[in-house]
Amino acid sequence: MSKKIIFFDVDGTLVDVRPAREYIPESTVKAVQETRKQGNLCFLCTGRSKAEIYSHILEVGFDGIIGAGGGFVEIDDEMLYHKMVSQSAINHVVDFFEEHGFDYYIESNGGLYASQNLVPRLERIMYGDLENDPLARKKKEEEPSHFIPSLKVGYDLHRGDVNKICFLEKEGFAFETIRNEFEKEFNVIHCTVPIFGDNSGELSVPGVNKASAIEALITHLGIPKENTYAFGDGLNDIDMLEYCQHGIAVGNAAKGLKDIADEITDDIAEDGIYHSMKKHGLI
């Protein structure tokens, strides 16, 4: 049997992020581990930078990471390439967002660096009114977010090691306003994290995307494109699903991704990834 390679988006695909405390369904863990035992390769292919790829994800066992939406490719612990935001571009973003009062965070492989008011806003989104609602406080205690404690606050955000920037929607700012401001310096991607709001998004290095990273990786590994499989749920997975031979949208995916997918499997909480991998003979 020729070796297959499977790519997994993280948020909403490999990891269920609908509870406050994210988790990987047991059936997905089993599928990844079984297919690797058969000699197939499994790679994360995520918008997350390394600082947000937590131990409970890595412990499942993967052959490497495509991170920052294609900004870096790592095979085991060896970096194939790593492309970062220019200093002038990051200065533009920070100055603009600070001037206009945006909530945002800067992603690097060494940490996630948050704007001043981001953490309280995220706590309201994920838990509720912590000050006045006992149920919100209970939710924070019983289902603490992995993401919020990983944010670093109080640092100068004019950094030189930036993979990308994520921003929450700001009242009075249409997404097109952000696109027009930054499209000459960045890929401007719409609403990659739905809870961040309809006019939220991310800014990444121009020319960087999941499909180009996959192409570079399989060329390096000598794996034919016909042996590629990709699972995704969001609009930022479109290029990945279109590039891979088998582009599979999970059942909880956005409609726009389902429209272009080769197939749609069940919701991840209903063992969708396991069922699809079984169907394709990967396990």
LINZI-V905873 format. One record per run of one state. SS is the DSSP state (@ for helix, = for strand, . for the rest). FROM is the first residue (numbers start at 1). TO is the last residue. Records with the same first field share a line. If there is no record, write none. Layout:
BEGIN
SS = FROM-TO ; FROM-TO
END
This chain:
BEGIN
. = 1-4 ; 9-10 ; 12-14 ; 17-22 ; 24-25 ; 38-40 ; 46-49 ; 53-54 ; 59-63 ; 68-71 ; 76-77 ; 83-86 ; 101-103 ; 109-110 ; 115-117 ; 127-133 ; 143-145 ; 154-163 ; 168-174 ; 183-185 ; 191-193 ; 197-200 ; 206-209 ; 222-224 ; 233-234 ; 244-245 ; 250-254 ; 261-262 ; 265-267 ; 271-271 ; 280-283
= = 5-8 ; 11-11 ; 15-16 ; 23-23 ; 41-45 ; 64-67 ; 72-75 ; 78-82 ; 104-108 ; 111-114 ; 151-153 ; 164-167 ; 186-190 ; 201-205 ; 228-232 ; 246-249 ; 263-264
@ = 26-37 ; 50-52 ; 55-58 ; 87-100 ; 118-126 ; 134-142 ; 146-150 ; 175-182 ; 194-196 ; 210-221 ; 225-227 ; 235-243 ; 255-260 ; 268-270 ; 272-279
END
